[in-house]
């Protein structure tokens, strides 16, 4: 964990000296660039120059100049930062004491449409989270993950300090219940704020308390694990069947074995779409947290992680904090956790760096090595045929190679059962053969009682079928190969980029904000508003719905009785980079494998290219084609 730290009196001195030399904000910005690779905005810098000296002077006036101020404190295993964490000595017990301070420069604010959790601030067009809820979340998170605090929720208090506002200007904000754990103060209540600080801290140096918080181990607290276990246990859809249960028991066996022998074990669980990998992952997380073990769930997919947080956490931000991304573990200590569950491990990348990573942090260390190092038992759940982007290295061979190069034992579990696609292993094998994956060759689809495959004569017919299914209480979505450009919204609406003749529809939303009735990208597969946009492989991957519509674009065409890929027809920017034709061919085929295996009840297919459509007519036995 990192922070820009000074005693209160030291920061006051630094701020006054900075007027003649370099502004305080410039020093803090340089610290963030050096430690986190962040370039703060001008607005953020102005807020530091305005707010930090106010808080520091208040501490000095309260006789607490020796209290340590940890500015822009980065919360463990996240990019989130708290404005200031004060560290000192508890006036009553002599133990370490901490107060999180959320500094707001607001001069006026009201509740947003009488919602006590949202605030509308003068000069801002969008509602903001109530500052008390913001600071409460920071306090809970720090208590849950800073091992030195032992999960004691009373060890960290929180304050929202609106130092530019008078009480009358923000009076509605006081409607939210306050307690000793979180308080709100304004400039009107500055005297009460100083008394609050004197009541919390003794007039003694807080440097050692700050040291302990910044250097503590990071792990979920017992209280958080107990809460997560209860949340996950109550969800009946995490029941395990057959090979799922076998894989689960084998993983738990190796976790216990590693604990008893003080060893490190690597487990790989591989299986096709719907074989239950994510169900196993969540069952493991639930049981491990019930046992009080330090365990995390991680993926490389924003959509998948956000959906796990939304539906598994059921609104509990504390439980949601157990769901991370692969690049969150780049700086963890070796074996810092007992178990790291890497779901959708086919999304593992070459390394955790991105364009925002500063040069000094670009170690070139493989991301798979970071994940292996982070826990005593790293568990990888993957489908090798779902690698769809250049730089994704999540295959059994890659993970095994890296683990064995470190001298570690690798245990592999293969899931034979098929639980998505209506339990039709026949359909999954047909898709693999159709695309020439897994050493299989194309075969005619002759039907399966557990799963329906049909063809559409046009995109109009494809959408009409899916709409009919949806109206019959089935979930349904339409996807396509990445063969059309993907525009930014225009005039507050999505652009209908996917055009086939007179038919046109937009891609799903690119980002994490809804556009009109269209949900954010990570919710496209699960929110009702997702119907009506065409999903791409990056949004659909990891999800399922009852009825699956797939548009085969011009990047996959039939010629001379077999399917070939046409790299030049793809609009995927990744395929315009330096990847070989063979790699592009593999990625396009894998992408269609993902798209074709999202349905649980049935799949409807429409091919844009006429010859390809005729090819599918010969490959799928059915009474008639939709639209005829």
Protein Blocks (a to p, Z undefined) as FASTA:
>chain_A
ZZddddfklmmmmmmmmmmmcgfklmmmmmmmmmnopacdfklmmmmmmmmmmmmmmmmm
nopampccdehiacehiabdcfbdcddddfklopacdddddddfbfbdcdeehiakbccd
ehiabdcddfklmmmmmmmmmmmmmmklnopaklpccddddfkbcfklmmmmmmpccdfk
bccddfklmmmmmmmmmmmpccbdfklmmmmmmmpccdddfklmmmmmmmmmmpmklpce
hjlmmmmmmmmmmmmmmmmnopacdddddddehilmmmmmmmmmmmmmmnopacddddfb
fklmmmmmmmmnnopaklmmmpccfklmmmgcehkbfbdcdehkllpcfblcdfklcfkl
mnopafklmmmmmpmbdcddddfklccbghiacdfklmmmmmmmnopacdddddfbdfeg
nopaklmmmmmmmnopghiacdddebjfkbccdddfbfklmmmmmmmmmmnopacddddd
dfbccdddeehiacdfbcghjbccddddfblcdehjbccfklmmmgmklgopacdfklmg
opacfbdcddddfkbcceehiacddfklpcbfklmmccdfklmmmmmmmmmmmmmmmbfk
bccdddfblklmmmmmmmpgcfbdehZZ
